[in-house]
Amino acid sequence: MALHFSPAEFARRRAVLLAAMQAERLDALFLFQQESMFWLTGYDTFGFCFFQCLVVKADGDMALLTRSADLRQAQHTSNLTDIRIWKDGRDANPARDLLMLAQDFGLTGKRIGVEFESYGLVAANGRKLEAAFADVSDLIDSSTIVTRLRAVKSAAEIACVRRAAALSDAADSAALGLIRAGADEGEILAAQHNAIFAGGGDYPANEFIIGSGRDALLCRYKSGRRTLDAQDQITLEFAGVDRHYHAAIMRTVVVGEPRPLHLRYHEAAKAALLACEAELKPGRTAGDVFAAHARVFDEHGLSSHRLNACGYSLGAKFTPSWMDWPMFYESNDRPIVPGMVMFAHMILMDSASETAMCLGRTYLVGETAAETLNLPDLDLAIR
């Protein structure tokens, strides 16, 4: 089996999950999030775009329901021994196959938690699931039960995060080495990915952001490439990835002479990032981190250019997004605790002047403060 963690680590994860299930009075759990399956068993696939479910009983028994294409994937990458297949076909309804599995497990009339909030359970299949179990068992929305546990990383996971952070710095160096007037965005992007793959890293859970000129104001990837002008700006957001664990960096690089707004906005972004960093410690909340971000930007008169969130947790994530839970937004009362890996990004987008300035890096929350994992130099990069 191609497992990235020890049997003891997987046993620890299962034990804390079973304790959480007991606290929620759940007889079983239907896991649809690929992240949950990977965390609990090592199962590694992008086959979650189809119906698949990992059933976990309160006594620790587990069974995976998936398609034939993922049978060997599950056998090779997970510690699962009970793997069942639903058959593709015109009239296939895998929710009925899941019902039969649940009946085999003695779950008729039981209280079953379900990860309804999942990319792996589209609305149409969610309806079929509820219909199949309507008169059989109580389905309880338990979408965050594993997500809450995943937010705090073990020592083994932190080792993966540190490797991911090193890869992110390698990707940053590769990009900075190519950014100049006349450079092609495609070559910059290729260099970043090459640094990560050559270093033994993985694909990221979403596309890297790369945009220059007016596209530097975008917070999402878009297709199409351009070459950099003599006076330009380019925004990059990317992540080093090790065994699906992410460590992200975000920055805007100026080509040529920076405009006064670039200098002003960078000063504000750096101050805001350091203010958020000071809040990233036990005893604070995710909302406190956002409040620090908002306070600094508002003091600089930039409230109209900032976003309504300034970062989020990172971990082992699958497509379509590396963003994890919790997120930094107003009044989020989720506590910051040791072992969390958090990405704080300061984003300023001035549409009127078409000026962008972004700055972000990844932190590990310790017992008393946050440890910086990447992007040690916060100075404005000028090429």
Buried (B, 14 or more C-beta within 10 A) or exposed (E): EEBBBEEEBBEBBBEEBBEBBEEEEBBBBBBBBBBBBBBBBBBBBEBBBBBBBBBBBBEEEBBBBBBEEBBEBBBEBBBBEEBBBBEEEEEEBBBBBBBEBBEEBEBEEBBBBBBBBBBBBBEEBBEBBEEBBEEBBEBBEBBBBBBEBBBBBBEBBBBBBBBBBBBBBBBBEBBBEBBBEEBEBEBBBEBBBEBBEEBEBBBBBBBBBBBBBEBBBBBEEEEEEBEBEEEBBBBBBBBBBBBBBBBBBBBBBBBBEBBEBBBBBBEBBBBBBBBBBBBBBBEBBBBBBBBBBBEBBBEBEBEEBBBEBBBBBBBBBBBEEBBBBBBBBEEBEBEBBEBBBBBBBBBBBBEEEBBBBBBBBBBBBBEEEBBEBBBEEBEBBBB
